């Protein structure tokens, strides 16, 4: 992904995932057990909810470490 121009970051301890498309649509899914297909998905374009989740994402992004830095640290560690 980095080779294709995408920015990646790492933050320790975060569990779960979600996506925000163009700041207008939020989506997430839950998995009951590892390896199973999602049993539930949520998609919404309710502006107030999407904005709050975008704020949450931005806060995590700002705290996260760039992937290339994380990779360098990991390589030095092992």
C-alpha positions in Angstrom: 0.0 0.0 0.0 2.9 2.4 0.8 4.3 1.7 -2.7 1.0 2.9 -4.1 1.2 6.2 -2.3 -1.1 5.3 0.7 -0.1 6.5 4.2 -0.1 3.9 6.9 0.2 4.3 10.6 0.5 2.0 13.6 -1.0 2.5 17.1 -0.5 -0.1 19.8 -3.6 -1.6 21.6 -6.4 -0.5 19.3 -8.9 -3.3 18.6 -11.5 -3.3 16.0 -11.8 -1.3 12.8 -14.1 1.1 10.9 -14.0 3.1 7.7 -15.0 6.6 6.7 -15.5 7.3 3.0 -14.9 10.9 1.9 -16.1 12.2 5.3 -19.7 11.3 4.3 -20.2 7.6 5.0 -19.2 5.5 8.0 -19.0 1.7 8.0 -18.0 -1.0 10.4 -18.6 -4.7 10.9 -18.4 -7.2 13.8 -17.0 -10.7 13.8 -18.3 -13.3 16.2 -15.2 -15.5 16.0 -11.9 -15.3 14.3 -12.1 -16.6 10.7 -15.9 -16.2 10.5 -17.6 -13.8 8.1 -19.0 -10.6 9.6 -22.3 -11.3 11.3 -23.3 -7.7 11.4 -22.5 -4.6 9.5 -23.3 -0.9 10.0 -23.3 1.7 7.3 -24.6 5.2 7.8 -24.4 8.7 6.3 -25.9 10.5 9.3 -23.8 13.6 9.2 -23.4 14.1 13.0 -22.4 10.5 13.5 -19.9 10.5 10.6 -18.4 13.8 11.9 -18.0 12.4 15.4 -16.3 9.2 14.0 -14.1 11.3 11.8 -13.0 13.3 14.8 -12.2 10.0 16.6 -10.2 8.7 13.6 -8.3 12.0 13.3 -7.3 11.8 17.0 -6.1 8.2 16.6 -4.3 9.1 13.4 -2.4 12.0 15.1 -1.3 9.7 17.9 -0.2 6.8 15.6 3.3 6.2 14.4 4.1 6.3 10.7 4.5 2.8 9.3 8.0 3.4 8.0 9.1 4.6 11.5 7.4 1.6 13.1 9.2 -0.8 10.6 12.6 0.8 11.4 12.1 0.4 15.1 10.8 -3.2 14.8 13.8 -4.2 12.6 16.2 -2.6 15.2 14.5 -4.6 17.9 14.8 -8.1 16.4 
